[in-house]
């Protein structure tokens, strides 16, 4: 498969199942990165998939910074260390101990870092679909993150989102202008394995919420007349 998008009118049963497999087996990777480089052709496919994310008003507000320089990664890591110490103080007792035991990044271990940003001025002051919900550009950039994550999983490449960072520190580390909004710093690389369950779920931090607990029909907290669908969900 090349980095060019595939034109197709439908999915076979096998292709459909592959999409769901990718979604359900996607993991936030922190500690399993291998030093093996990600080939340029693989990285190009992943970035192209990210660039083809949906965006409100087709504004495509994202930019991508590919980070391979170890000195630059170290600046990001140092910013994480500062923020992580601050974050640990926000939890108390056993919760704090559990937090401190978790590995929450792979900045130095991952062969590639990718920062996805949002240019909130792209396409001008008035954008279709953003006239009444001004934050839609930020949500569009997050769609690019999700596209990248799923494409990477399909390539058996791991991704870890590092959000324990002050925006100003990430801007300083990567030379991002003050009017550009950092959306995500992602650690990217091949991994020794993918966990069967999300690490925070396995560690007992939080459980997976059943879909039926967050599903309503026609109005908030209404489930009347939805028994057939709820029966399919289980």
C-alpha positions in Angstrom: 0.0 0.0 0.0 1.4 3.4 -0.9 0.9 6.6 1.0 -1.8 7.7 -1.5 -5.4 7.2 -0.4 -7.3 4.2 -1.6 -10.5 4.8 -3.6 -13.1 2.1 -2.8 -16.9 1.9 -2.7 -17.3 -0.7 0.0 -15.7 -3.1 2.5 -15.7 -6.9 2.4 -16.6 -8.7 5.6 -12.9 -9.3 6.3 -12.0 -5.7 5.8 -14.9 -4.6 8.1 -13.6 -7.0 10.8 -10.1 -5.6 10.4 -11.4 -2.1 11.1 -13.1 -3.2 14.3 -10.0 -5.3 15.3 -7.9 -2.1 14.9 -10.3 -0.1 17.1 -10.6 -2.6 19.9 -6.9 -3.5 20.0 -5.6 0.1 19.9 -3.6 0.8 23.1 -1.9 3.8 24.6 1.8 2.6 24.7 4.3 3.8 27.3 6.8 1.2 28.2 7.1 -1.3 25.4 8.9 0.7 22.7 11.7 -1.0 20.7 14.7 0.9 19.3 13.9 -0.2 15.8 13.4 2.8 13.4 10.1 3.3 11.8 10.7 3.2 8.0 9.9 6.3 6.1 7.3 4.6 3.9 5.4 3.4 7.0 5.6 6.8 8.6 4.4 8.4 5.4 1.3 6.1 5.3 0.5 6.9 9.0 0.9 10.7 8.5 -1.2 10.6 5.3 -4.0 8.8 7.1 -3.8 11.5 9.8 -4.0 14.2 7.2 -7.1 12.7 5.8 -9.0 13.1 9.1 -12.4 14.9 8.9 -12.3 18.6 9.7 -15.1 21.1 10.1 -15.4 23.4 7.1 -12.6 21.4 5.5 -10.2 23.8 7.3 -7.6 21.1 8.0 -6.2 23.1 11.0 -3.4 20.7 11.8 0.4 20.7 11.3 2.7 17.8 12.1 6.2 18.1 13.8 8.1 14.8 13.4 10.7 14.6 16.2 13.7 12.3 15.8 16.5 14.4 17.4 17.3 12.9 20.8 18.2 16.3 22.2 14.8 17.7 21.3 13.1 14.7 22.8 15.1 15.3 26.0 13.7 18.8 26.2 10.1 17.4 25.9 11.0 14.7 28.5 12.3 17.3 31.0 9.0 19.3 30.5 7.1 16.1 31.3 9.2 15.4 34.4 8.3 18.8 35.8 4.6 18.5 35.0 4.5 14.9 36.3 5.9 15.9 39.7 3.2 18.6 39.9 0.5 16.1 38.8 1.5 13.6 41.5 0.8 16.2 44.2 -2.7 16.5 43.0 -3.5 12.9 44.2 -3.6 11.8 47.8 -2.8 8.6 49.7 -3.0 5.3 47.9 -4.1 7.1 44.7 -0.9 9.1 44.7 1.2 5.9 45.3 -0.5 4.2 42.4 0.0 7.3 40.2 3.7 7.4 40.9 4.1 3.7 40.1 2.6 4.2 36.6 4.8 4.7 33.5 3.1 7.5 31.7 5.4 8.2 28.7 7.9 6.8 26.3 9.4 10.0 25.1 13.1 9.0 25.1 12.5 5.3 24.2 10.2 5.8 21.2 12.2 6.3 18.0 9.8 9.0 16.8 7.8 11.7 18.4 5.0 13.5 16.5 3.4 16.7 17.7 0.0 17.6 16.2 -0.9 21.2 16.4 -3.9 23.4 15.6 -3.7 26.7 13.7 -6.9 28.4 14.9 -6.6 31.1 12.2 -6.4 28.8 9.3 -9.1 29.4 6.7 -9.9 32.9 8.1 -12.2 34.2 10.9 -15.4 32.6 9.5 -15.5 28.9 8.8 -18.4 26.7 7.7 -19.6 24.7 10.7 -17.6 26.8 13.2 -19.8 29.9 13.2 -21.5 28.9 16.5 -19.1 26.4 18.0 -15.7 28.0 17.9 -13.9 25.0 19.3 -14.6 22.8 16.3 -11.1 23.4 14.9 -9.7 21.9 18.1 -12.0 18.9 17.8 -11.0 18.5 14.1 -7.3 18.3 15.1 -8.1 15.6 17.6 -9.7 13.6 14.8 -6.2 13.7 13.1 -4.8 12.2 16.3 -7.3 9.4 16.2 -6.7 8.7 12.5 -2.9 8.5 13.2 -3.4 6.2 16.1 -5.6 3.7 14.2 -3.3 3.8 11.1 -0.3 3.1 13.3 -2.1 0.2 15.0 -2.8 -1.3 11.6 0.9 -1.0 10.9 1.7 -2.7 14.2 3.2 0.5 15.4 2.6 1.7 18.9 1.5 5.2 19.9 1.5 6.9 23.3 -0.2 10.3 23.9 1.7 12.4 26.4 -0.6 15.0 27.9 1.2 15.7 31.1 2.9 18.7 29.6 2.4 22.5 30.0 1.7 24.0 26.6 4.3 26.7 27.0 7.0 24.1 27.7 6.1 22.1 24.7 6.0 25.2 22.6 9.5 26.1 23.9 10.9 22.6 23.2 9.6 22.5 19.6 9.7 26.1 18.6 5.9 26.3 18.2 4.6 29.9 17.7 2.5 31.3 20.5 -0.6 31.5 18.3 -0.4 27.8 17.4 -2.2 25.4 19.8 -0.4 22.1 20.7 -2.9 19.3 20.6 -0.9 16.1 21.2 2.6 14.9 21.6 2.7 11.3 20.5 5.4 8.7 21.1 5.6 6.5 18.0 7.5 3.2 17.4 7.4 -0.5 17.1 6.7 -2.3 20.4 7.5 -5.6 22.0 3.8 -6.3 22.5 0.4 -4.7 22.9 -1.5 -5.3 26.1 -4.7 -7.2 26.1 -6.4 -4.4 28.1 -5.6 -0.7 28.6 -2.9 -0.4 31.2 -4.9 1.9 33.4 -7.8 -0.6 33.4 -5.4 -3.5 34.2 -3.8 -1.5 37.0 -7.2 -0.9 38.6 -7.2 2.9 38.1 -10.6 2.9 36.4 -12.8 0.2 34.9 -14.2 0.1 31.3 -17.7 1.6 31.6 -20.5 -0.6 30.0 -21.9 1.1 26.9 -25.5 0.8 28.2 -24.6 3.0 31.2 -23.9 5.9 28.9 -26.5 5.4 26.2 -29.7 7.4 26.0 -32.5 7.8 23.4 -34.2 11.0 22.2 -33.4 12.9 25.4 -31.1 12.8 28.4 -31.4 9.8 30.7 -34.2 8.2 28.6 -34.1 4.5 27.7 -37.8 3.8 27.0 -38.5 2.0 23.7 -34.9 1.0 23.3 -35.0 -2.6 24.5 -34.2 -4.2 21.2 -30.9 -2.2 20.7 -30.0 -2.6 24.4 -30.5 -6.3 24.0 -27.9 -6.3 21.1 -25.4 -4.5 23.3 -25.8 -6.8 26.2 
